[in-house]
């Protein structure tokens, strides 16, 4: 398997973005994806929500935060604010 660009960047000592650093950690933790690109199923890991092949990306993990519009609707309903009004 060919190494991703962010892994090669890390190996050269180049600066990584936060996302690249997280992806690199998953690559390392999963043994370079030797068994294939699959969900690590380590939901207790603090980086699991960013795991590129995790169930979070497919919307199958409980506790996923709803879309902003859905959260705003809930907050407005709790405060008694009518839809479409400001404040």
QUILIN-V118295 format. One record per residue. N is the residue number from 1. RES is the residue in three letters. SS is DSSP state (hx for helix, st for strand, lp for the rest). PSI is psi in whole degrees, -180 to 180 (none if undefined). OMEGA is omega in radians with two decimals (none if undefined). Layout:
((N RES SS PSI OMEGA) (N RES SS PSI OMEGA))
This chain:
((1 UNK lp 135 3.12) (2 UNK lp 136 -3.14) (3 UNK lp 140 3.08) (4 UNK lp 158 -3.11) (5 UNK hx -38 -3.10) (6 UNK hx -29 3.09) (7 UNK hx -44 3.11) (8 UNK hx -38 3.10) (9 UNK hx -43 3.11) (10 UNK hx -44 -3.11) (11 UNK hx -31 3.09) (12 UNK hx -15 -3.11) (13 UNK lp 13 3.11) (14 UNK lp 158 3.13) (15 UNK lp 136 3.13) (16 UNK lp 153 2.98) (17 UNK lp 169 3.09) (18 UNK hx -45 -3.12) (19 UNK hx -45 3.13) (20 UNK hx -38 3.12) (21 UNK hx -42 3.12) (22 UNK hx -46 3.13) (23 UNK hx -37 3.11) (24 UNK hx -40 3.11) (25 UNK hx -42 3.10) (26 UNK hx -42 3.12) (27 UNK hx -45 3.14) (28 UNK hx -48 -3.10) (29 UNK hx -34 -3.10) (30 UNK lp 15 3.09) (31 UNK hx 43 3.13) (32 UNK hx 26 -3.13) (33 UNK hx 38 -3.12) (34 UNK lp -32 3.14) (35 UNK lp 4 -3.11) (36 UNK lp 163 -3.11) (37 UNK lp 97 -3.09) (38 UNK lp 167 3.07) (39 UNK lp 132 -3.13) (40 UNK lp -18 3.11) (41 UNK lp 28 3.10) (42 UNK lp 69 -3.06) (43 UNK lp -16 3.10) (44 UNK lp -11 3.11) (45 UNK lp 136 -3.11) (46 UNK lp -17 3.12) (47 UNK lp 1 -3.05) (48 UNK hx -37 -3.11) (49 UNK hx -17 3.12) (50 UNK hx -2 -3.08) (51 UNK lp 122 -3.00) (52 UNK lp -23 -3.11) (53 UNK lp 17 -3.10) (54 UNK lp 164 3.14) (55 UNK hx -22 3.12) (56 UNK hx -40 -3.12) (57 UNK hx -25 -3.14) (58 UNK hx 4 3.06) (59 UNK lp 30 -3.08) (60 UNK lp 9 -3.11) (61 UNK lp 132 3.10) (62 UNK lp 148 3.10) (63 UNK lp 8 3.08) (64 UNK lp 134 -3.13) (65 UNK lp 138 3.12) (66 UNK lp 168 3.10) (67 UNK lp 155 -3.13) (68 UNK hx -42 -3.11) (69 UNK hx -37 3.12) (70 UNK hx -41 3.12) (71 UNK hx -41 -3.14) (72 UNK hx -39 3.12) (73 UNK hx -41 3.12) (74 UNK hx -46 3.13) (75 UNK hx -42 3.11) (76 UNK hx -41 -3.14) (77 UNK hx -40 3.13) (78 UNK hx -36 -3.11) (79 UNK hx -6 3.13) (80 UNK lp 24 3.14) (81 UNK lp 131 3.14) (82 UNK lp 148 -3.13) (83 UNK lp 134 3.10) (84 UNK lp -13 3.11) (85 UNK lp 154 -3.13) (86 UNK lp 144 2.97) (87 UNK lp none none))
